[in-house]
Amino acid sequence: MQFFKYHALGNDYLVLPKTENVQELLPEQIQTICHRYFGIGSDGILLEATASEKGNFALRIFNPDGSEAEKSGNGLRIFARYLFDRQIVGNESFTIETLGGKVSCQIICPNEAIIIDMGKMTFLKEGDFEIKGECYHFYAVSIGNPHCVVPCNEISEGLIRKIGPEIEVHRYFPNRTNVQAMEVIDGNTIKIEIWERGAGYTLASGSSAGAAAYVAYKMGKCKNTIIVEMPGGKLKIDILNNDHIVMTGPTTYIGEFILNNDLILKKNLHLAVETY
C-alpha cells in the first residue's frame, strides 16, 4: 500500500489513495499501520472514497483505534492539500463528502492557508459533570461529529488528560465524544487542550477548534473571528451568520511511504493491537 503522510499543526494523518487493490481496512490493520512503533505512525488514516453526487470528492476518516470518524478539520485540510499536490485540484473551490456532511474547500496557499467551510455548528446541550470530585460545566455541540467544550479559568495538558477520558465515554454521549478544555484569553483569542475520541491526547484539531470557538462566541466571550491556540499551533475560525464554521490553517507534507504487506498480515496484527 502507498501512503502519503502530512501533518496539520502536529496532528498527523496518512492519506491512502483510492486504487483498485485497496480493500476495506480491518480495525486491527488500522491500529497496526497507525502504531508509532509497529507501523508508520499517525493520528489516523484518510481513505479516499468514491464520490457521489453530493461532492466532487469523498473521504473516509479512521481513528488510530480503528473506529471511523464522521469529520476532521485537520484531516480535511490535509486531504485537500493532497489533492492539490497531486494536481487534481488547483485554487478553485471544491467540495468533499464525509460521513458528517459535505464541506467546501479552497487552497489559497498549501503551506499556510487552506480554507474549509466545515458546515453548520449545532448546539446540543449544556450541563455539569462531576469528575473525580470536581464539578465542570460543559457545552455539547456538533458539526457532524460530537464535541464537549469545558470552559476553564486555566487549562493544561494534565487537566485534559484527567477529564478527557472520563468525558469521552460519559453516559451523555452514547457514541463517545471529542473533548476540549477551553480558556478564553481575550475577545479574539482562546486556548484549548484536546482529547480526541478514538485517538486520545492530540496536539491540534480543526473541528475541536471550531467547536470551542463557537462556544466562546455563543457565551459572549469572543467576537466572530477567533484565533484558537493549541499545543501544535494556531487556527483562525470565522463564525458566519448561519452558524457555519470556516477554518483557515496550514498543512505540512512529510513524505511518501510504501507499506510492506507482510506488516498487516493476520499473523502479525497482534503485535500492535496488544500494545496499542
C-alpha positions, 0 to 999 in steps of 0.5 A, a space after each residue: 500500500 502507498 501512503 502519503 503522510 502530512 501533518 496539520 499543526 502536529 496532528 498527523 494523518 496518512 492519506 491512502 489513495 483510492 486504487 483498485 487493490 485497496 480493500 476495506 481496512 480491518 480495525 486491527 490493520 488500522 491500529 497496526 499501520 497507525 502504531 508509532 512503533 509497529 507501523 508508520 505512525 499517525 493520528 489516523 488514516 484518510 481513505 479516499 472514497 468514491 464520490 457521489 453526487 453530493 461532492 466532487 470528492 469523498 473521504 473516509 476518516 479512521 481513528 488510530 483505534 480503528 473506529 471511523 470518524 464522521 469529520 476532521 478539520 485537520 484531516 480535511 485540510 490535509 486531504 485537500 492539500 493532497 489533492 492539490 499536490 497531486 494536481 487534481 485540484 488547483 485554487 478553485 473551490 471544491 467540495 468533499 463528502 464525509 460521513 458528517 456532511 459535505 464541506 467546501 474547500 479552497 487552497 489559497 496557499 498549501 503551506 499556510 492557508 487552506 480554507 474549509 467551510 466545515 458546515 453548520 455548528 449545532 448546539 446540543 446541550 449544556 450541563 455539569 459533570 462531576 469528575 473525580 470530585 470536581 464539578 465542570 460545566 460543559 457545552 455539547 455541540 456538533 458539526 457532524 461529529 460530537 464535541 464537549 467544550 469545558 470552559 476553564 479559568 486555566 487549562 493544561 495538558 494534565 487537566 485534559 488528560 484527567 477529564 478527557 477520558 472520563 468525558 469521552 465515554 460519559 453516559 451523555 454521549 452514547 457514541 463517545 465524544 471529542 473533548 476540549 478544555 477551553 480558556 478564553 484569553 481575550 475577545 479574539 483569542 482562546 486556548 484549548 487542550 484536546 482529547 480526541 475520541 478514538 485517538 486520545 491526547 492530540 496536539 491540534 484539531 480543526 473541528 475541536 477548534 471550531 467547536 470551542 470557538 463557537 462556544 466562546 462566541 455563543 457565551 459572549 466571550 469572543 467576537 466572530 473571528 477567533 484565533 484558537 491556540 493549541 499545543 501544535 499551533 494556531 487556527 483562525 475560525 470565522 463564525 458566519 451568520 448561519 452558524 457555519 464554521 470556516 477554518 483557515 490553517 496550514 498543512 505540512 507534507 512529510 513524505 511518501 511511504 510504501 507499506 510492506 504487506 507482510 506488516 498487516 498480515 493476520 499473523 502479525 496484527 497482534 503485535 500492535 493491537 496488544 500494545 496499542 
